């Protein structure tokens, strides 16, 4: 009499293949999730840097024309070290003729922004060129155009 054995369950080779497949899929999912999280982190850091740049640029435009040519101020959570230089100045002409009491002045602001934790290395550095006018002549000394 011949006995045929019926195998019930899984063979060891089948279990190992299944474990390899499940582990491979698990590792792929974890790496994909980690990649997505690091991308979100990088994008968030870039948005924070852009927001800091926008706020500091807006703040630089409010600095008075007179006063010191450099300084250090706090703007929100940032510390800003800035310098201002006159890049160009030219008299404005009055209409229809003559020279105005004002000159057009182009300022170049260069600034470094520091966070509370980075006093030595700037969080960001940028510059802004601003065109303003300033009164340099009295109204009586300017040639009246009419």
C-alpha positions as CSV (number, residue, x, y, z in Angstrom):
1,X,0.0,0.0,0.0
2,X,1.3,3.3,-1.0
3,X,0.8,6.4,1.2
4,X,0.6,9.7,-0.3
5,X,1.4,12.5,2.0
6,X,-0.7,15.6,1.8
7,X,1.1,18.7,2.8
8,X,-1.0,21.1,4.7
9,X,0.4,24.6,5.3
10,X,3.4,26.4,3.7
11,X,6.8,25.2,2.9
12,X,9.8,27.0,4.4
13,X,10.8,28.3,0.9
14,X,7.3,29.8,0.4
15,X,7.4,31.6,3.8
16,X,10.9,33.0,3.0
17,X,9.8,34.3,-0.4
18,X,6.7,35.9,1.2
19,X,8.8,37.6,3.9
20,X,11.2,39.0,1.3
21,X,8.4,40.4,-0.7
22,X,6.6,42.0,2.3
23,X,9.9,43.4,3.6
24,X,10.7,44.9,0.2
25,X,7.4,46.6,-0.1
26,X,7.6,47.9,3.4
27,X,11.1,49.3,2.9
28,X,9.9,51.0,-0.4
29,X,6.9,52.6,1.4
30,X,9.1,53.9,4.3
31,X,11.6,55.4,1.8
32,X,8.8,57.0,-0.2
33,X,7.3,58.5,3.0
34,X,10.7,59.7,4.2
35,X,11.3,61.3,0.8
36,X,8.0,63.1,0.9
37,X,8.6,64.4,4.5
38,X,12.1,65.7,3.6
39,X,10.6,67.5,0.6
40,X,8.0,69.1,2.7
41,X,10.6,70.2,5.2
42,X,12.8,71.7,2.5
43,X,9.8,73.6,1.0
44,X,8.7,74.8,4.4
45,X,12.3,76.2,5.1
46,X,12.3,77.9,1.7
47,X,8.9,79.5,2.4
48,X,10.2,80.8,5.7
49,X,13.3,82.2,4.0
50,X,11.2,83.9,1.4
51,X,8.9,85.4,4.0
52,X,11.9,86.7,5.9
53,X,13.2,88.3,2.7
54,X,9.9,89.9,2.0
55,X,9.5,91.3,5.5
56,X,13.0,92.6,5.6
57,X,12.8,94.2,2.2
58,X,9.5,95.9,3.3
59,X,11.2,97.1,6.5
60,X,14.3,98.4,4.6
61,X,12.0,100.6,2.5
62,X,10.8,102.3,5.7
63,X,14.3,103.3,6.9
64,X,14.7,107.1,7.0
65,X,17.0,108.7,4.5
66,X,18.8,110.7,7.1
67,X,20.6,109.2,10.0
68,X,23.3,106.6,10.3
69,X,24.5,104.8,7.2
70,X,24.5,101.4,9.0
71,X,22.9,99.8,11.9
72,X,21.5,96.8,13.6
73,X,17.8,96.3,14.4
74,X,15.3,93.6,15.4
75,X,12.6,92.9,12.9
76,X,10.2,90.3,14.2
77,X,12.2,87.2,15.2
78,X,15.2,88.3,13.1
79,X,18.2,90.5,13.8
80,X,19.2,92.6,10.8
81,X,22.6,94.3,10.2
82,X,22.3,96.7,7.4
83,X,24.4,99.3,5.5
84,X,23.2,102.1,3.2
85,X,25.3,103.8,0.4
86,X,24.3,106.4,-2.0
87,X,24.8,104.8,-5.4
88,X,23.8,107.8,-7.5
89,X,22.3,111.3,-7.0
90,X,21.0,113.6,-9.7
91,X,19.0,116.9,-9.6
92,X,15.4,116.7,-10.7
93,X,14.4,119.3,-13.3
94,X,11.4,121.5,-12.7
95,X,8.6,121.9,-15.3
96,X,8.9,123.6,-17.8
97,X,12.5,124.7,-16.9
98,X,14.8,125.0,-14.0
99,X,16.1,122.8,-11.3
100,X,13.8,121.4,-8.6
101,X,14.5,121.7,-4.9
102,X,14.8,117.9,-4.8
103,X,17.4,115.4,-6.0
104,X,16.6,111.9,-7.1
105,X,18.8,109.6,-5.0
106,X,19.5,105.9,-5.5
107,X,20.4,104.0,-2.3
108,X,21.8,100.5,-2.1
109,X,21.0,98.7,1.1
110,X,22.9,95.6,1.9
111,X,21.8,93.5,4.9
112,X,22.4,90.3,6.7
113,X,19.6,88.6,8.6
114,X,20.4,86.5,11.7
115,X,18.1,84.2,13.7
116,X,18.4,83.9,17.4
117,X,20.5,80.8,17.1
118,X,22.8,82.0,14.3
119,X,24.7,85.1,15.5
120,X,27.8,84.3,13.4
121,X,26.4,82.9,10.1
122,X,23.6,84.9,8.4
123,X,20.3,83.2,7.9
124,X,20.2,85.2,4.6
125,X,21.9,88.1,2.9
126,X,20.4,90.3,0.4
127,X,20.4,93.8,-1.0
128,X,17.8,96.3,-2.1
129,X,18.1,99.3,-4.5
130,X,15.7,102.1,-3.6
131,X,15.1,105.3,-5.5
132,X,13.9,108.2,-3.4
133,X,13.9,111.9,-3.5
134,X,15.3,114.3,-0.9
135,X,15.2,118.0,-0.6
136,X,18.7,119.5,-1.0
137,X,17.9,123.1,-2.0
138,X,15.7,125.7,-0.4
139,X,12.6,126.8,-2.4
140,X,13.9,130.3,-2.7
141,X,17.2,129.2,-4.2
142,X,15.6,127.1,-6.9
143,X,14.8,128.8,-10.2
144,X,11.0,129.3,-10.3
145,X,9.7,127.7,-13.6
146,X,6.9,130.2,-14.1
